[in-house]
Amino acid sequence: MTDTAAETDTQFGVPLRGVEVDAQTRCLHYGTDRDVIAIQFPCCEVYYPCFACHAAVTEHTARQWPTDRFDESAVFCGVCRTPLSITAYLESDNACPACDAAFNPGCQDHHDRYFAR
C-alpha cells in the first residue's frame, strides 16, 4: 500500500501517486470495491486515484483533459492494469472494457474535475 504521498508507486507500471493507495488504486478518499481507476492528470502526467489525492500531493493546480485529447490513454484500471482512453472510459457503462471490473458510477459526478465538456 502506498502511504508516502510524495513518492511514485512503482507497483503499477505507470507513474501513480496518492494517499494510502492500495493494490487496485483505491485511496484514502475513495475506497469502495468499485473505486478501482486512476486518472492521469495532464498538468503533471501522473496518475492519481482521485482529485483529492492530486491536491494532497502536488503544489500545482489540476488541469482538465481537453476534448481534443480524449483519444489518449489517461485512465488506468486498477484491477487488470489496462490503460484506457478517456473516450473508452466515458463510454464504458461503469465497467472496464478489458476485464469487466465494475467502476463506481458515482465518479460521473466528478467528471468535470478531470475532463472538459
Secondary structure, 3 states (H helix, E strand, C coil): CECCCCCCEHHHCCCECCCCECCCCCCCCCCCCCCCEEEEECCCCEEECCHHHHHHHCCCCCCCECHHHCCCEEEEECCCCCEEEHHHHHCCCCECCCCCCECCHHHHHHHHHHECC
